[in-house]
Amino acid sequence: MKTVAERVKKLEALKESKPFELRRDLDKALKDKSPTVRGLAVEIIGERKIDEMLANVLLMLKDSDSEVRTLAVESIGKLANANFPVDTLANYLNDKSELVRVSVAEILGEIGNVSVLDDLKTALNDKSPLVRRYVAEAIGSIGQQKSAEILQKYLSNEDDESAKVGFYVGLYKLNKKDFLENLINLLESEDYRLRCASANSLSILNLSSSEISQVVSALNQALSKEKTVAARSSIESTLTYLQS
């Protein structure tokens, strides 16, 4: 049998083949004993948007390897259409892997189907602050105004600053514009990770012209004082995006 590296190389070489030519090899690769090979196969299906293999990718949500499951969620996000069974994906908000749960929340927010709101609201109780952050963002992205009350209720009991970032973003998306100030204030946090999170989050909001001016001013001020490479990179990236 070929080595993992050889099997990966073969898949990479086939990447640009026509979808119907790829399917047999991808189907075989999804059953490979190596999670590296299975993960690459899942990625290719998503990248090439091979819609006919969506059912195959859904099966990979049960894979024993958490990275493969995460890649499956990301590929589903690229393949999902109006008829996609979002409830199936929402079930994995209970996955044992934190990263899988984060990815599920993120993709559900992008899909925007209101039928998963109850699942997302339940996930606001997740033990992971990172998951709660992305769940709150997803709820905001779905855009049901009645959800703002739920987010504000959970925010009042949230004691993790990194999780609060997602609540601020979600509430802003639900037209609670005052929460923009909360995100801007985090640029002054003593924790560089929160400064990064703030800068990154400011790049995903649909800001008005006046808000862009306000945010750019705050980012420039933060940049003038920033000493860490990570936060400087986040701030500069957001500035470039907002000023483009």
N, C-alpha and C positions, 0 to 999 in steps of 0.2 A: 504493500500500500504506500502511496505517496505520503511525504511528510506534510505537516500542517502548513509549513511555508510554501511547499509546492502546490498544495490545494488552494491556498490563498492566491498565489501567483496566477494560477489557472483562471480563477474567478475574475481577478483584476483584468486579465487579458481579454476576457469575454464581455467585460462591462459595456462596451459600446456596440455589442451585437444587437440585432433586431430582437424586440421582445419575444417573439414567438420562437426564436432560436435559443434564447436565454432560458426560457421557462424550465426545460428539462434539467438543465444543470443547476438552476437555482433551487428547484424542488429537491434535488438530491442533496445540495449543500445545506438546506434547512434541516436535514436529518443527520448531518455530519456529527461525529462525536465531539468535535472541537467547537467550543463556544465562539472562538475567533472566526471560524469559517461560517458558522450559523449567523453570527452577527453581521458579517460582511454581506451575506446573502440578503438578509433583511434590509440592510442599508441600500443595497443596489435596487431592490424592488421599489423602495420609496423614492430614491433619486431618479430612477427611470420612469416612475409613475406607471408601473405595470399593474393597472387596475384589476386585471383578471386574477391577480394573485393576492388580493386583499384578504380573502378567506384564509390563505396560507399564513399570512402575517398575523392574523387574529389568533391562530393556533399557537403562535410563538409567544403570546402573552402568558402562556403556561410553562414556558421554558424554565429549566432548573437554574439557569444563570441569570442573575439580575441585570447584567449589562445587556444581554440579548433581549431581555424583556423591555428594557429602556429603549433600545434601538427599535424594537417593534412598535412601541408607542409613538416614537418620532416618525416612523414610516407611515403609520396609520394616519397621522396628521397630514401627511402629504397626499394620501390616497383617498381620504374620507370625502364622500359626496353627500348630497341631500338625503339619500336613502340609507346612510350609514347608521348601524345600530349603536347609537351612543351609549345606551344602557350597558352594553357589553363592556365598553371601555370604562365606564364609571365604576363598574365592579372592582376595578383594580386600584381604586382610591384606598383600598384596604391591603394592597400588596405589602409584603414584609420589608421590601426595600424602600428606603426613604426617597432615593432618586427616581424610582419608578413612580411613586405617588406624586412627586413634584412634576414629572413629565406628563402624567395623566391629567393633572389639574391644568397645566399649561395648555395642552392640546384641547381639552374640553372648553377652555376659555376661547381658544381660537375658532373652534367649530361653532360655538355660540348657541347651542340648542338649549332652550329653556327647560326641557324635560329633565335635565340633570341637576337643576338648581337644588333640589332637596338633598341629593347625594353630596353636592359641594358644601351645602350648609352643615351637614353632619360632619364633613371632613374638617370644618373649622375647629373641631375638638381634637384634631390630630396631636399626638405627643410631640411632633417635630415642629419647631418654629419655622423652619424653611418651608415645610409643606403648608402650614397655615398661611404663610405669606403668599404663596402661589395660588392657593385656593381663594383667598380674598381677592386677589387680582382677577382670577377667572370669573368670579361672581360679578365683579364690576364690568368685565368685558362683555358678559352676556346682556347686561344693560336693562334689567328689570328694576324700575325705580323703587318698587316695594322692598328690594333687597338692601337698600341703603340703611333702613332701620335695623336689619339683622346685623350688618357689618358694624354699625355704630355700637350696638349692644355688645358684640364680642370684643370690639376694640376697647371698650371701657373696662373689660376684665383681662385684657392682654398685657402681660408684664415683660414680654420680650421685645426689645427695640427693633431687632431685625425683622420680626414678624409684622410689626406695626407698619413697616414700609409698604407691604402688600395691601394693608387696609387703607392707607392713605391713597395709594394708587387706585384701588377699587372704588373708593368713595369719590375721588375726583372724576373717575369715568362715569359715575352715576350722578354727575352734575353737582356734587358737593365741592365747589371750586375752592372753598376756604382751605381745604386740605393740601393745596399746593404749597402753602406757607409751611406746613409741617415737613414736607419733603425738603424744601429749601433750607429749613433750619438744621436739618441733619447734616448739611455740608459743614457745619461747625462742630459736629460730634467729635469727641476725643477718640473714638474708635474708627480707625481708617476703613474698616469693613463697612461701617454704616455710611461713611462718606462715599465709598464706592457704590453702595446700593442706592444711595440718594441720586448720585449723578447718573447712574445707569437708568434708574426709573424715570428721571426727568426727560429722557430721550424717547420714551414710549408713549408720552401723553400727547393728546391732540390740543396743543396750546394755541391760544389766540395770539395775535400780534403783540399786544401789550404784555401778555404773560411771557412770551419769548424774550422780550426786552428785559423783563424783571429777572427771568431765570439766567439769561446770559450775563447780566451784571453780577448776580450772585455767584455764578460759576467762575467768572474772571477773578472775583475777590477771593474765592476759595483757592483758586489755582495759584495766586500770588503767595499764599501761605503754605501750600501743600508740600510736604517733604517726602512722602512715600511714593514709590514708583507706581504701585497699583492704583492709588487714588488719582494721581496725576493723569495716568492713562485714561481712566474712566471719565474724568472731567474734560480732558482734551477731546476725547472721542465725542462726547455729548455736545461740546461747543462747536466742533466741526460739523456735526449733523444739523444743529439748530441754525447755523450761519450759512449753510449751503443753499 
